[in-house]
Amino acid sequence: MAEPQAPRGYQSPEDLQRIPALAALAPPEARAFLAFDHAARRADGHIPARTREWIALAVALTTQCAYCLDVHTRGARQLGTTPEELAEIALIAAAVRAGATLGHGLLALRLFEGAAAGPGPGR
């Protein structure tokens, strides 16, 4: 049996043009989200715009949001990011993601060892 596949164009850059339509369906929530997004992108903060964009790009890589990758890759390029910097950002994000897996492995080991000691709460 064939694996189910997403329809062609499941994630498309053109979807970003639908943001106003989505926002119109939930105005209070959209206003709150956009205000928060604007605050995170502000130019008058202690963190420079380029660094903010790099943080956003690293998070987009880690969360694997295609739309965020689109927006923040273009934003980083507009702010002068080089291909070498992009590669480093991607590899740093990968290392952090792998590190989180290791951290969860440590938690799993502790939980596993605790399970050997007997039933815990709710068991």
Contacts in CASP RR format, 6 or more apart in sequence:
PFRMAT RR
TARGET T0000
AUTHOR 0000-0000-0000
METHOD contacts of the structure
MODEL  1
MAEPQAPRGYQSPEDLQRIPALAALAPPEARAFLAFDHAARRADGHIPAR
TREWIALAVALTTQCAYCLDVHTRGARQLGTTPEELAEIALIAAAVRAGA
TLGHGLLALRLFEGAAAGPGPGR
11 66 0 8 1.000
11 67 0 8 1.000
13 67 0 8 1.000
13 70 0 8 1.000
15 67 0 8 1.000
16 67 0 8 1.000
16 70 0 8 1.000
16 71 0 8 1.000
22 30 0 8 1.000
23 30 0 8 1.000
23 34 0 8 1.000
24 30 0 8 1.000
40 52 0 8 1.000
40 56 0 8 1.000
41 49 0 8 1.000
41 52 0 8 1.000
41 56 0 8 1.000
43 49 0 8 1.000
47 55 0 8 1.000
49 79 0 8 1.000
50 76 0 8 1.000
50 79 0 8 1.000
50 80 0 8 1.000
50 81 0 8 1.000
53 72 0 8 1.000
53 75 0 8 1.000
53 76 0 8 1.000
53 79 0 8 1.000
53 81 0 8 1.000
54 76 0 8 1.000
54 81 0 8 1.000
54 85 0 8 1.000
54 89 0 8 1.000
56 68 0 8 1.000
56 72 0 8 1.000
57 69 0 8 1.000
57 72 0 8 1.000
57 73 0 8 1.000
57 76 0 8 1.000
57 86 0 8 1.000
57 89 0 8 1.000
58 89 0 8 1.000
58 92 0 8 1.000
58 93 0 8 1.000
58 96 0 8 1.000
59 68 0 8 1.000
59 93 0 8 1.000
60 68 0 8 1.000
60 69 0 8 1.000
60 71 0 8 1.000
60 72 0 8 1.000
60 73 0 8 1.000
61 69 0 8 1.000
61 89 0 8 1.000
61 90 0 8 1.000
61 93 0 8 1.000
61 94 0 8 1.000
62 93 0 8 1.000
62 96 0 8 1.000
62 97 0 8 1.000
73 86 0 8 1.000
75 81 0 8 1.000
76 85 0 8 1.000
76 86 0 8 1.000
76 89 0 8 1.000
81 89 0 8 1.000
114 120 0 8 1.000
END
